[in-house]
Amino acid sequence: MMGVVGTIFVGLVVGIVARALHPGRQSMGVIMTIVLGIAGSLLAKYVGQMLHFYQAGQSAGWIASILGAIVLLVIYGAVARRAS
């Protein structure tokens, strides 16, 4: 149970930092910020494993997770602009 709570907390922190570092206004709530942070961490983990920065079973670091979340924010912004 603590693993799930820890994952949600890390996702929230990563999502908040990524949103603070990314210029512009992102209209998303707390749940989407958590999802963004978790997805950014997963993206960083798998890209890091493909580039041999991380071994299988290793998680991405904070900076890589934040960068992954920023990449997802840019993609989210492009898709949202295109849809409007």
C-alpha positions in Angstrom: 0.0 0.0 0.0 2.8 2.4 0.8 4.3 1.9 -2.7 1.1 3.2 -4.3 1.0 6.2 -1.9 4.7 6.9 -2.6 4.1 6.7 -6.3 1.2 9.2 -6.1 3.3 11.6 -4.0 6.3 11.4 -6.3 4.0 11.9 -9.3 2.4 15.0 -7.6 5.8 16.5 -6.8 7.2 15.8 -10.3 4.1 17.1 -12.0 4.1 20.3 -9.9 7.8 21.0 -10.6 7.3 20.3 -14.4 4.3 22.6 -14.6 6.3 25.3 -12.7 9.3 25.0 -15.1 7.2 24.8 -18.3 6.3 28.3 -19.6 2.7 29.1 -20.2 -0.6 28.2 -18.5 -1.6 24.6 -18.2 -5.3 24.1 -17.3 -5.2 20.8 -15.5 -6.2 19.8 -12.0 -4.4 17.9 -9.2 -5.3 14.5 -10.6 -4.0 15.3 -14.0 -0.8 16.8 -12.4 -0.3 13.5 -10.6 -0.9 11.5 -13.8 1.5 13.8 -15.6 4.2 13.2 -13.0 3.8 9.5 -13.0 3.7 9.2 -16.8 6.8 11.5 -17.0 8.6 9.2 -14.6 7.7 6.2 -16.6 8.7 7.8 -19.9 12.1 8.8 -18.4 12.5 5.2 -17.0 11.9 3.5 -20.3 13.8 6.0 -22.4 16.7 5.7 -19.9 16.6 1.9 -20.2 16.7 2.1 -24.0 19.7 4.4 -23.9 21.3 2.2 -21.2 21.3 4.9 -18.5 19.2 2.6 -16.2 19.1 -1.1 -15.7 15.9 -3.1 -15.8 14.1 -2.6 -12.5 15.8 0.7 -11.8 13.6 3.8 -11.6 14.5 7.1 -13.2 15.9 9.9 -11.1 14.2 13.1 -10.2 15.7 15.3 -12.9 14.9 12.7 -15.6 11.4 12.3 -14.3 10.8 16.1 -14.4 12.2 16.2 -18.0 9.9 13.4 -19.0 6.9 15.2 -17.5 7.9 18.5 -19.4 8.1 16.5 -22.6 4.6 15.2 -22.0 3.4 18.8 -21.1 4.7 20.0 -24.5 2.9 17.2 -26.3 -0.3 17.8 -24.2 -0.2 21.5 -25.1 0.3 20.8 -28.8 -2.6 18.4 -28.9 -4.9 20.7 -26.8 -4.1 23.6 -29.2 -4.8 21.5 -32.2 -8.1 20.3 -30.8 -9.4 23.9 -30.1 
